[in-house]
Amino acid sequence: MQSATGRKMITAAVASLALLQAQAASAQECIAPQDLTDAAIYAVPVIANGFRASCSAQLSPNGFFATQGQAFVAPYEAMQAERWPGAMRAVMVFATSGKEQVDDAGMREMVQNLPPEALRPFVDAILAQKLGESIKPADCGKIERAMELLSPLPPENLGGLLTFVMDVTGNRQPAVCDVDG
């Protein structure tokens, strides 16, 4: 995915997801690298569903996503449950940092008593919807090509690569926590 498109998708999803957390007042200054890696791994199947919904008309029936998309997504789907706790922590850090912060105490209070597992379908639906809204038909082929290029990587490497890229590109809302410190 292109950087600006990725940022738009993340910002849109984060802005919506910010409504989910009661602990907004205890915002972190940075995001733990492992939580960001978990979030990336967790999000791949959700992103794939949003991509499929937005791009099915633009993609070749013989292209990568049609022929190998499910094989690409399957290992990530198998890891979603174990990666959810870290992904949820990452979502909360994004939701409570920078301009995406939400001041709607009523909404936070409403979901305060919901267990994290109850929030998963809501998080997935918002992420898929926001992703679908942000993809331009002209970008579908590029996104499919990016998936194809990333497909040989094991999920841990793909998640770690995203974390590394966010760290070295100077993402500051939130920044990636220093692994050594």
URHU-V426106 format. One record per helix or strand. SS is the DSSP state (@ for helix, = for strand). FROM is the first residue (numbers start at 1). TO is the last residue. If there is no record, write none. Layout:
ss: {SS/SS}
from: {FROM/FROM}
to: {TO/TO}
This chain:
ss: {@/@/=/@/@/@/@/@/@/@/=}
from: {3/24/30/33/64/98/105/116/137/155/175}
to: {20/26/31/55/95/100/112/134/150/168/176}
